[in-house]
Amino acid sequence: MKKLRVYEYARELGMTSKEVITMMRRLGISVQNHMSLVDEEARAKVEAFFAEVRKKAALEKLREEKRQAAQVQASTATATLPPEEPSAEGAKSAERVQEERAKVSQIERKTQPPVREDEEEAAVRATKAVPPEEAAEPSGAELEGSEEVGETVPPGGARVEGTTTQTERVASGKSAAESEIDLSHLKRKRRRSRGKRKAERPAAPPAPEGQTPAAPREEREATRPAAAAEQKTAEVPEEPAAVPSAPAASAPAKPELPAPRKRVIEPRKREARPAREARPESPGAAAEGRPSREARPAGRRPAARKLVVPKPPAEAQEEKVERRRPHTAKKEKAPEAEVSKKERKPGKKGVIRERLTEILDDFTGAETDVVEAAPARRRRSKPKRRAAQGEAERAQARPDKVTLGDRITVAELAERAGLEASEIIKKLFLLGTVVTINQEIDFDTAALVLSDFGIEAERETRVDVTEFEAYEDEDAPEDLVPRPPVVTVMGHVDHGKTTLLDAIRQTRVAAQEAGGITQHIGAYQVEIGDRKITFLDTPGHEAFTAMRARGAKVTDVVVLVVAADDGVMPQTVEAIDHAKAAGVPIIVAINKIDKPDARPERVKQELTEYGLIPEEWGGDTVFVPVSALKRQGIDELLEMILLVAELRELKANPNRRARGVVLEARLDRGRGPVATLLVQNGTLRQGDALVAGTMFGRVRTMTDDRGRPLKEAPPSTPVEVTGLEGVPEAGDAFMVFEEEEARAIAKARAERRRERELARTRIDLENVFDRLQAGELKEINVILKADVHGSVEALRSALERIQVDGVRVNVVHAGVGAITESDVNLALASHAVIIGFNVRPDANARQLAEREKVDIRLYRVIYEAIEEIERALKGMLEPVYEERVIGTLEVREIFRISRVGTVAGCYVREGKVTRDATIRVIRDGVLIHTGKIASLKRFKDDVREVAAGYECGILLDGFNDVKPGDVFEAYVLEAVQRV
Ligand SMILES: Nc1nc2c(ncn2[C@@H]2O[C@H](COP(=O)(O)OP(=O)(O)OP(=O)(O)O)[C@@H](O)[C@H]2O)c(=O)[nH]1
C-alpha cells in the first residue's frame, strides 16, 4: 500500500492534520508534522483505535437504551409481581440477557454498509443490558458512546462520552442524519473492523435489575446532559474491580485497547482519580443550566446516578466551558460568551471539528476528571497566553509611524519600531530575503516589513544645506504684500527691443528726474503713479533662457516686440517658445506703428498661429501698438503690464532676509567684484552678509539703476552691490545669512558645484534610453533647426509621430537657420537634444554645447534623423568613440626582465602618456602593434601618467617585441557627440 503523508491521511479520514497528529501522538505513534509518512503499523493502530472507540460507543448506546427499557419493564413488573420473587425476575433477566446477547452479536456481525439508523438503534437497544453502574465504569480510554455519539460521531467514532457539549450540540439542531451522511464512509470502515473483531468479543452483559423501560427519545435527550455529565464524573478508569457484578458484562465492557494508548493514558488516570474521589457530591446540575435531576421524572432516573459524584457548580461550569473551547480558543472569554457562541449553532463541519477536538482531548482522559484536565490544559497554554498578552502589550507600545533613512540595519529598525529583530528577520525570510541582525536593508524593504506590523514608514527628508530652499520657510499670507512685476523684452532682431527699453526708461525716468544719469546695470525700475515695474535691461531671449538654464525664475511678464512692418520672424517664434516653456505670460508690443508700411493686423493674424490670440478676437493675449522711436503707446503698454501683473497677484514678504538672483556680475578694477542683484523676496540691506552663487559677501555699497545709494532694497528691486569676495555668475541665486553661516554655506556650495560639474550629464541620445528606463524621462525634448521651412515641418511631423513604448518626442522649438547659442541655452534649460538638418551650429553655439555637454545631432537625410531618434528611444544607439592622441613617446632603451617581459625605456616627446592609454607601436613609419599598457613606471614607482620631457618605463600587455627607436603613440578612446 502506498504510504500516505499525514495530511493525506487526514484528508482520507476527514480530519485535520493537526487532529490526526494529536491522535497519533496519543496513540504512541511517532509523528513529526503533517508531512510525516504514515506507515502500515501506524494506520493499523489508528484504525484499531477507531474500531475500539466505535465498539465502545455502540455498547454504551446499547446500555443506555437497555437501561431505559429495563426501567419501564421493571416498573411494570413491580406492579404485577411481588418483590419477594426474585427468581422469576432473575429468570426474566436471564432471558433478556440471552436475547440481547444475540442482538449484540447480530450487530457486531453487520458489516454490510449502509446500516440504517433504525437498524443500528435497534441493535444498540438490544444490547442495553449493561447496568448503569457499568456504563459509568468502562476504561477511560474507551470512549463511552451515547446515542448522539452514534449519530454524530466524527470519523473514527472517537467520541467517548456523552458530555454536556455533545448533548447541547445535538440539542442545538445538529441532526443525526446530517452526520450520518457525512461520516457514512467512516462508519462503514468502523463496522468492518468491528466485524473483524467480533470473534474476539464476549457477549453483551445481562440487563440489570430494576431498569425502567426506555423513555421516548426526546425525553431521553432532555435528560441526557445531566446524565452524561454525571456519568462522566462517575467514570472509573479501566479497573476490572469496578465492573459490576454481572460476569458477562465485564468482558464486553473492557475490550483490549491498543497498547500504545494505554501507555499514554495511564499517567493521567493516576492523576485524575484522587481528584475525582475528593470531589464532594453536589447537586450542581441546575446551577449549570442543565436539566436538574429533580426536574426529571423519578422513574426514569438512571440508577447510575447513585454513583455520580456531581461536581460543584463552579467546577462543572468550568468544565463545560473548557470542553466547549477548542484548544486555540481564548481562555479569557467569559462562559456567557461561550454559551452565546454555542447558541449560534456551529455549522456541520464546525461541529465535527469541535467534537473531534474534544474526542482527541479526552481520548486518554475519558475517565479523567475534566476539571483536573482543564488546569493541565491551562498550564500548557499559559506561556502561549502570556506570549499573546506580551505581544498585545508590545503592539500597543509600538509607534504608528517610523521615520527612516535610505538604509537601516535590522537591529536598528527593530529598536525604532519596537519589534524583535527576530520578527523582522522572519518576515524578511518569508519575503525571500535572508538577513542577519546587523545587515542593512533599504527603505522600501523596511517599509514593507513594517506595514505587516501596521507601522507606517516615512522617509527622512534630508535637507540639502547647500540649497537655499532649506532655509526658506513659507511666508504667511498676511505677511505678503504686492511687489512690482519683473519684465523681459524679447523679439526678433531689429524689431526695436533696445529702442523700446530706452523709450520706457527715458520716458519715465526723464519725466521723473530730469538730468538723472542712468546707468546700465542690467535692470531698471520705472514708476507709474505709486506702482513700479522692473525691466530687465538685457533684451532678447538669450539672457532670459540663460537665466532659466541656471534655474533662475526671474521674469513675471514677457513683452514680445514685433515690428509691424516685418511681422512674425524666426526669433519671434523662438521667443514665444521660450516664454511658453517658462510659463510666463506674453504681452505683444506691435512696434514701429509709425512706419507707413506698418500692418499691425497682419502681425495679429500671424501670431494666432502660435496661440497668441488678441482679446478682441476672443483670445486672452494683450496686444499694444507702440512706436518706440516716437515714444507712442508706451504708457498704454506699461498700464497693460501692470494689469497682467495684477492678475498674477505677484506678492512678496519684505520683512525677511533677502533672497534673489544675480542678474549681472563683473570684476571692476577699482571696486572689485560688482554684481547686479534682483531682490525677489525680503529686503536687502547694506551690511548684510550673503552668499551669491558660491561666493560669500557683505554688502558694502548698494546703488539703484540711477546710481543713487540705497540702504534698503525691497522685493523686485534691482541693485548694484559691492563687497563680494568673488564674481558670481549671472543667474546664480543669492541669500542673506549670518556671517559665519554665510561663509560655511558658500564653501559648501562651492564644493557641491564642483561635484555637480563633475557628475553633470546632459541629455544626449546615448543616455536617453537609460534615463527613460530609470523613469527620469517621460518624453524626449527636441530642438529642431533646418535650412528651410519645409524641412522643419517635415521633420517636426515625422518626429512627433515617433512613439516607442509610450514615449514621445516633444519638439520644444523648431526653426530655420543655424544652431545658435540661444538654441543651446534652450536645450540646456529644457533638457533637450538639438537636431540640425542641413544646418550647423555657429562657433558660440558649438563652444557652449561642448562646455555644457548639450547633444547636437546633424543630419542630411530626414530618414536618418528619424531612425536615430527611434533607435535612441529603443536603447539601441551605440555611442561613437573617437581616438584622441594624447602623446608621442620614443623608445630609447629596452630592459628584458625574466618572467615579466620587455620593458621599454621611453622618453615622452609630446603630450603625455597615461596608464589607461592605448599604445600604437610604430617602427619605421609602420604600425606593428596596438595594445594596452600593462605597467607604467617612473623609476620604481607605478604612476598614472607621465608628462612630456620625462622618461618612463612601459611594459606592454602581451607584446615584448619592442626595439630602441620605436615610436609609441599614446591615445585614448572618447565617446563623442555625433556632430
Ligand atoms: N520707425 C521706427 N523705427 C524703429 C522703431 N523702434 C526701433 N526702430 C528702429 O529699428 C532699428 C532697430 O532697433 P533696435 O532697438 O536696435 O532693435 P533691437 O530689437 O534692439 O535689435 P537687436 O539689438 O539687434 O536685436 C533702429 O534703427 C531703430 O531706430 C519704431 O518704433 N519706429
The ligand as an SDF file (V2000), in Angstrom:
LIG
                    3D

 32 34  0  0  0  0  0  0  0  0999 V2000
   10.3180  103.8140  -37.3980 N   0  0  0  0  0  0  0  0  0  0  0  0
   10.6120  103.1690  -36.2850 C   0  0  0  0  0  0  0  0  0  0  0  0
   11.8420  102.6760  -36.1730 N   0  0  0  0  0  0  0  0  0  0  0  0
   12.1310  102.0000  -35.0180 C   0  0  0  0  0  0  0  0  0  0  0  0
   11.2400  101.9020  -34.0020 C   0  0  0  0  0  0  0  0  0  0  0  0
   11.8070  101.1920  -32.9970 N   0  0  0  0  0  0  0  0  0  0  0  0
   13.0370  100.9040  -33.3680 C   0  0  0  0  0  0  0  0  0  0  0  0
   13.2450  101.4020  -34.6140 N   0  0  0  0  0  0  0  0  0  0  0  0
   14.4550  101.2450  -35.3460 C   0  0  0  0  0  0  0  0  0  0  0  0
   14.7590   99.9230  -35.6210 O   0  0  0  0  0  0  0  0  0  0  0  0
   16.1420   99.6760  -35.5500 C   0  0  0  0  0  0  0  0  0  0  0  0
   16.4740   98.5940  -34.6340 C   0  0  0  0  0  0  0  0  0  0  0  0
   16.1140   98.9480  -33.3610 O   0  0  0  0  0  0  0  0  0  0  0  0
   16.7250   98.2610  -32.0530 P   0  0  0  0  0  0  0  0  0  0  0  0
   16.0600   98.8240  -30.8670 O   0  0  0  0  0  0  0  0  0  0  0  0
   18.1700   98.3250  -32.1160 O   0  0  0  0  0  0  0  0  0  0  0  0
   16.2220   96.8210  -32.2610 O   0  0  0  0  0  0  0  0  0  0  0  0
   16.6620   95.5600  -31.4150 P   0  0  0  0  0  0  0  0  0  0  0  0
   15.4730   94.6380  -31.4440 O   0  0  0  0  0  0  0  0  0  0  0  0
   17.0850   96.0070  -30.1160 O   0  0  0  0  0  0  0  0  0  0  0  0
   17.8310   94.9990  -32.2760 O   0  0  0  0  0  0  0  0  0  0  0  0
   18.9550   93.9680  -31.8020 P   0  0  0  0  0  0  0  0  0  0  0  0
   19.5410   94.6010  -30.5880 O   0  0  0  0  0  0  0  0  0  0  0  0
   19.8670   93.9130  -32.9720 O   0  0  0  0  0  0  0  0  0  0  0  0
   18.2570   92.6880  -31.5140 O   0  0  0  0  0  0  0  0  0  0  0  0
   16.7420  101.0080  -35.1520 C   0  0  0  0  0  0  0  0  0  0  0  0
   17.2700  101.6430  -36.2350 O   0  0  0  0  0  0  0  0  0  0  0  0
   15.6190  101.7440  -34.5500 C   0  0  0  0  0  0  0  0  0  0  0  0
   15.7650  103.1150  -34.7230 O   0  0  0  0  0  0  0  0  0  0  0  0
    9.9490  102.4600  -34.1680 C   0  0  0  0  0  0  0  0  0  0  0  0
    9.0610  102.4020  -33.3330 O   0  0  0  0  0  0  0  0  0  0  0  0
    9.6950  103.1160  -35.3650 N   0  0  0  0  0  0  0  0  0  0  0  0
  1  2  1  0
  2  3  2  0
  2 32  1  0
  3  4  1  0
  4  5  2  0
  4  8  1  0
  5  6  1  0
  5 30  1  0
  6  7  2  0
  7  8  1  0
  8  9  1  0
  9 10  1  0
  9 28  1  0
 10 11  1  0
 11 12  1  0
 11 26  1  0
 12 13  1  0
 13 14  1  0
 14 15  2  0
 14 16  1  0
 14 17  1  0
 17 18  1  0
 18 19  2  0
 18 20  1  0
 18 21  1  0
 21 22  1  0
 22 23  2  0
 22 24  1  0
 22 25  1  0
 26 27  1  0
 26 28  1  0
 28 29  1  0
 30 31  2  0
 30 32  1  0
M  END
$$$$
